[in-house]
């Protein structure tokens, strides 16, 4: 029973991390476009750099994305591709609810 409770707690934490339209956008952008740096994400998502950086920190701390230094830039990619399935399913469910 404790293991199930721990898994539920971790699942709830994951959903909290994903509970932001910007973070969902980051995951989708990385899935669609592959590895991106901050300025590329700001252009794709039309969100300012400090806000993107803040959301990238949250996603990194949850081990959902990873950063790879390339010169002066850090290039981000998805670390756990399970998360893309969760994001796609949530969006698909939301679209069905609207229809």
C-alpha atoms as an extended CHARMM CRD file, in Angstrom:
* protein
*
        99  EXT
         1         1  UNK       CA              0.0000000000        0.0000000000        0.0000000000  PROA      1               0.0000000000
         2         2  UNK       CA              2.8440000000        2.4280000000        0.7960000000  PROA      2               0.0000000000
         3         3  UNK       CA              4.3260000000        1.9090000000       -2.6500000000  PROA      3               0.0000000000
         4         4  UNK       CA              1.0220000000        2.7570000000       -4.2880000000  PROA      4               0.0000000000
         5         5  UNK       CA              0.7430000000        5.8550000000       -2.1070000000  PROA      5               0.0000000000
         6         6  UNK       CA              4.2750000000        6.9260000000       -3.1020000000  PROA      6               0.0000000000
         7         7  UNK       CA              3.4480000000        6.4320000000       -6.7790000000  PROA      7               0.0000000000
         8         8  UNK       CA              0.2880000000        8.5080000000       -6.3950000000  PROA      8               0.0000000000
         9         9  UNK       CA              2.2960000000       11.2600000000       -4.6840000000  PROA      9               0.0000000000
        10        10  UNK       CA              4.8840000000       11.2520000000       -7.5020000000  PROA      10              0.0000000000
        11        11  UNK       CA              2.0960000000       11.2930000000      -10.0880000000  PROA      11              0.0000000000
        12        12  UNK       CA              0.5250000000       14.2940000000       -8.3720000000  PROA      12              0.0000000000
        13        13  UNK       CA              3.8820000000       16.0910000000       -8.3560000000  PROA      13              0.0000000000
        14        14  UNK       CA              4.2910000000       15.3970000000      -12.0800000000  PROA      14              0.0000000000
        15        15  UNK       CA              0.8570000000       16.8340000000      -12.7980000000  PROA      15              0.0000000000
        16        16  UNK       CA              1.7190000000       19.9330000000      -10.7400000000  PROA      16              0.0000000000
        17        17  UNK       CA              4.8850000000       20.4190000000      -12.7990000000  PROA      17              0.0000000000
        18        18  UNK       CA              2.8810000000       20.0800000000      -15.9990000000  PROA      18              0.0000000000
        19        19  UNK       CA              0.1660000000       22.4070000000      -14.7050000000  PROA      19              0.0000000000
        20        20  UNK       CA              1.3120000000       25.4090000000      -16.7350000000  PROA      20              0.0000000000
        21        21  UNK       CA              0.4750000000       26.2820000000      -20.3520000000  PROA      21              0.0000000000
        22        22  UNK       CA              4.0530000000       27.5180000000      -20.8460000000  PROA      22              0.0000000000
        23        23  UNK       CA              5.5690000000       24.2760000000      -19.5730000000  PROA      23              0.0000000000
        24        24  UNK       CA              3.2040000000       22.2610000000      -21.7700000000  PROA      24              0.0000000000
        25        25  UNK       CA              4.2740000000       24.4600000000      -24.6710000000  PROA      25              0.0000000000
        26        26  UNK       CA              7.9410000000       23.8080000000      -23.9100000000  PROA      26              0.0000000000
        27        27  UNK       CA              7.3770000000       20.0440000000      -23.8850000000  PROA      27              0.0000000000
        28        28  UNK       CA              5.4410000000       20.1820000000      -27.1560000000  PROA      28              0.0000000000
        29        29  UNK       CA              8.0310000000       22.4640000000      -28.7970000000  PROA      29              0.0000000000
        30        30  UNK       CA             10.8700000000       20.1460000000      -27.8030000000  PROA      30              0.0000000000
        31        31  UNK       CA              8.9270000000       17.1410000000      -29.0460000000  PROA      31              0.0000000000
        32        32  UNK       CA              8.1160000000       18.7850000000      -32.3780000000  PROA      32              0.0000000000
        33        33  UNK       CA             11.3630000000       20.6750000000      -33.0480000000  PROA      33              0.0000000000
        34        34  UNK       CA             13.9000000000       18.6230000000      -31.1090000000  PROA      34              0.0000000000
        35        35  UNK       CA             16.6920000000       20.1880000000      -29.1030000000  PROA      35              0.0000000000
        36        36  UNK       CA             16.2710000000       23.9540000000      -28.6190000000  PROA      36              0.0000000000
        37        37  UNK       CA             18.0290000000       26.7810000000      -26.7990000000  PROA      37              0.0000000000
        38        38  UNK       CA             16.2680000000       29.4450000000      -24.7440000000  PROA      38              0.0000000000
        39        39  UNK       CA             16.0670000000       32.0340000000      -27.5230000000  PROA      39              0.0000000000
        40        40  UNK       CA             14.6150000000       29.4700000000      -29.9350000000  PROA      40              0.0000000000
        41        41  UNK       CA             11.9610000000       28.5560000000      -27.3650000000  PROA      41              0.0000000000
        42        42  UNK       CA             11.1270000000       32.2240000000      -26.7730000000  PROA      42              0.0000000000
        43        43  UNK       CA             10.5610000000       32.6310000000      -30.5080000000  PROA      43              0.0000000000
        44        44  UNK       CA              8.4920000000       29.4520000000      -30.8360000000  PROA      44              0.0000000000
        45        45  UNK       CA              6.3210000000       30.1340000000      -27.8030000000  PROA      45              0.0000000000
        46        46  UNK       CA              6.2840000000       33.9340000000      -28.0120000000  PROA      46              0.0000000000
        47        47  UNK       CA              7.1470000000       34.1960000000      -24.3220000000  PROA      47              0.0000000000
        48        48  UNK       CA              9.8900000000       36.3800000000      -22.8540000000  PROA      48              0.0000000000
        49        49  UNK       CA             13.2550000000       34.8840000000      -21.9550000000  PROA      49              0.0000000000
        50        50  UNK       CA             13.0660000000       35.2350000000      -18.1540000000  PROA      50              0.0000000000
        51        51  UNK       CA              9.7300000000       33.4140000000      -18.0950000000  PROA      51              0.0000000000
        52        52  UNK       CA             10.9930000000       30.6140000000      -20.3540000000  PROA      52              0.0000000000
        53        53  UNK       CA             14.1120000000       30.2560000000      -18.1800000000  PROA      53              0.0000000000
        54        54  UNK       CA             11.9670000000       29.9820000000      -15.0410000000  PROA      54              0.0000000000
        55        55  UNK       CA              9.8420000000       27.2340000000      -16.5790000000  PROA      55              0.0000000000
        56        56  UNK       CA             12.9030000000       25.4110000000      -17.9030000000  PROA      56              0.0000000000
        57        57  UNK       CA             14.2910000000       25.3220000000      -14.3400000000  PROA      57              0.0000000000
        58        58  UNK       CA             11.0710000000       23.7170000000      -13.0940000000  PROA      58              0.0000000000
        59        59  UNK       CA             11.1080000000       21.1120000000      -15.8750000000  PROA      59              0.0000000000
        60        60  UNK       CA             14.7990000000       20.3600000000      -15.2880000000  PROA      60              0.0000000000
        61        61  UNK       CA             14.3560000000       19.9830000000      -11.5470000000  PROA      61              0.0000000000
        62        62  UNK       CA             11.5890000000       17.4490000000      -12.2560000000  PROA      62              0.0000000000
        63        63  UNK       CA             13.9750000000       15.5700000000      -14.6030000000  PROA      63              0.0000000000
        64        64  UNK       CA             11.5990000000       15.9950000000      -17.5330000000  PROA      64              0.0000000000
        65        65  UNK       CA             14.1290000000       17.8540000000      -19.6800000000  PROA      65              0.0000000000
        66        66  UNK       CA             17.9130000000       17.9830000000      -19.8030000000  PROA      66              0.0000000000
        67        67  UNK       CA             20.3060000000       20.6990000000      -20.8620000000  PROA      67              0.0000000000
        68        68  UNK       CA             23.4600000000       20.2490000000      -22.8920000000  PROA      68              0.0000000000
        69        69  UNK       CA             26.0050000000       23.0450000000      -23.0290000000  PROA      69              0.0000000000
        70        70  UNK       CA             27.0770000000       24.0410000000      -26.5270000000  PROA      70              0.0000000000
        71        71  UNK       CA             29.4670000000       26.9670000000      -26.3700000000  PROA      71              0.0000000000
        72        72  UNK       CA             27.7140000000       29.7530000000      -24.4780000000  PROA      72              0.0000000000
        73        73  UNK       CA             24.2560000000       28.2560000000      -24.9890000000  PROA      73              0.0000000000
        74        74  UNK       CA             22.4060000000       25.4540000000      -23.2810000000  PROA      74              0.0000000000
        75        75  UNK       CA             20.3540000000       23.2710000000      -25.5980000000  PROA      75              0.0000000000
        76        76  UNK       CA             17.3460000000       21.5880000000      -24.0390000000  PROA      76              0.0000000000
        77        77  UNK       CA             15.7190000000       18.3020000000      -24.9270000000  PROA      77              0.0000000000
        78        78  UNK       CA             13.1690000000       15.9420000000      -23.4360000000  PROA      78              0.0000000000
        79        79  UNK       CA             14.6470000000       13.5500000000      -20.8960000000  PROA      79              0.0000000000
        80        80  UNK       CA             11.5520000000       11.4490000000      -20.3230000000  PROA      80              0.0000000000
        81        81  UNK       CA              9.4790000000       10.8150000000      -23.4220000000  PROA      81              0.0000000000
        82        82  UNK       CA              6.6500000000        9.3760000000      -21.3160000000  PROA      82              0.0000000000
        83        83  UNK       CA              5.8230000000       12.9710000000      -20.4830000000  PROA      83              0.0000000000
        84        84  UNK       CA              5.0230000000       13.7760000000      -24.1190000000  PROA      84              0.0000000000
        85        85  UNK       CA              2.3680000000       11.0580000000      -24.0980000000  PROA      85              0.0000000000
        86        86  UNK       CA              0.8490000000       12.5360000000      -20.9380000000  PROA      86              0.0000000000
        87        87  UNK       CA              0.8380000000       16.0420000000      -22.4330000000  PROA      87              0.0000000000
        88        88  UNK       CA             -0.6590000000       14.8720000000      -25.7300000000  PROA      88              0.0000000000
        89        89  UNK       CA             -3.3350000000       12.8420000000      -23.9040000000  PROA      89              0.0000000000
        90        90  UNK       CA             -4.2750000000       15.8140000000      -21.7120000000  PROA      90              0.0000000000
        91        91  UNK       CA             -4.5850000000       18.1150000000      -24.7030000000  PROA      91              0.0000000000
        92        92  UNK       CA             -6.5480000000       15.5230000000      -26.6700000000  PROA      92              0.0000000000
        93        93  UNK       CA             -8.9030000000       15.0750000000      -23.7240000000  PROA      93              0.0000000000
        94        94  UNK       CA             -9.3720000000       18.8550000000      -23.4630000000  PROA      94              0.0000000000
        95        95  UNK       CA            -10.1430000000       19.0710000000      -27.1950000000  PROA      95              0.0000000000
        96        96  UNK       CA            -12.7540000000       16.2980000000      -26.8830000000  PROA      96              0.0000000000
        97        97  UNK       CA            -14.4030000000       18.1120000000      -23.9810000000  PROA      97              0.0000000000
        98        98  UNK       CA            -14.7920000000       21.2100000000      -26.1700000000  PROA      98              0.0000000000
        99        99  UNK       CA            -16.3320000000       19.3160000000      -29.1120000000  PROA      99              0.0000000000
